[in-house]
Amino acid sequence: MKNLFLYFGIILLIGACAKAPYQLAKHKYPKKVDTKTRPISYQKKQLFKIGEVSATNQFPAARLNGFTQINDSTFQAKISPENTPINGSAWYAFQIWSEVNRTIYLQLHYTEHKHRYHPKISEDGEAWTVLDSSLVALLPDSIDAVMKLDLSPKPLWVAAQEIQDHRRVGEWVNQWKGNPLVTIGTAGNSVQGRSMYYMNLSKGDFTNKPTVVVISRQHPPEVTGYFAMQAFIEKIIQEGGDNGFLDKYRLMVYPLMNPDGVDLGHFRHNTGGIDMNRDWSKYHQPEVRQVAKHIVDECREGNNEVLLGLDFHSTYYDVYYTYDDSVQPKLPGFTKEWLQRIKTALKVDDINEQPSGLGTPVSKGWFYKQFGAESITYEIGDGTPREFIKLKGEVSATAMMDILLERKD
Ligand SMILES: [Zn+2]
């Protein structure tokens, strides 16, 4: 009898292991990070008015913590993060105008971290231009920057990067309503109740198809990585229905992982005050937990094997964070071939790959830990020309589809 229990016990254990990728598990990484919720400061939403000059942070993704006048011609915008310690990605976004046309100097005064993002300006919040570099300067012996602005009664948008808030991402997602290749859904809600957008790409039934998962915007200011993700997905929707890719594969897309952080104009964190891309271990943050669970549950129901996870980010320059030989995921040889083809298509000398082993609990580690999947962190530079980003996203999609279609299994 005792042996019989042992026998069934072993059978159950084997069963549980076989199912392991399809139950959300907690994972250990070489470097632990505490991601339990920490308090953040909420920026006061307000209109600042100094004589004829006004500025406001009363729109999603804005960040302006104070507005003062220094002298006749110079005003100061105070920029502070949601909490500290925090990564040096000092986001700002506001509108500014004057009742009479005039030129001012505007100092970006940072209480934490130095000036990083070259200012973008817009008249309508949709079409953006890079402020001419002759009009921006770093202040000597300071972390601040100063810019020269021509103001009029019409509000001028000034921001660290083009504004891509929750509403605009939703518009991008919803443009494919009715497209037979795309199903639009949600992985749940953020802490403040914003929808965690989800797109499923497949031609016909996705059951049993090997799967690629794409995520983006864990870090609010990383708009350039988001642009690459958009071009990547758009290319797959344009061509993946005809070239056979979406017949054979399923693609799951989570384009805005941190909607609260984006709409609150955060430097880095969610409302839990945490860098979400360190939480792929115990899932303390609801946004990470819901998306991780959604991926696992969906793939269990569809009997989908997750082969590849791509996470789009931005940093100072374009770079691919890949695995070194200490990690042996699925799709051996894929990344080397993929980057080679992207490099050839872009006609660049160096694609800038930085391989490493497992480290902190980032999404790249999670795709491997949870599914044994290949995974790459896809980073675009803050100042990479937007047309090049689009091209890079497109050729990356083409190269991935081609390699996966050539794959024999
Ligand atoms: Zn990032």
Boltz pocket constraint, residues with backbone or C-beta under 6 A from the ligand:
constraints:
  - pocket:
      binder: B
      contacts: [[A, 219], [A, 222], [A, 312], [A, 313], [A, 314]]
      max_distance: 6.0
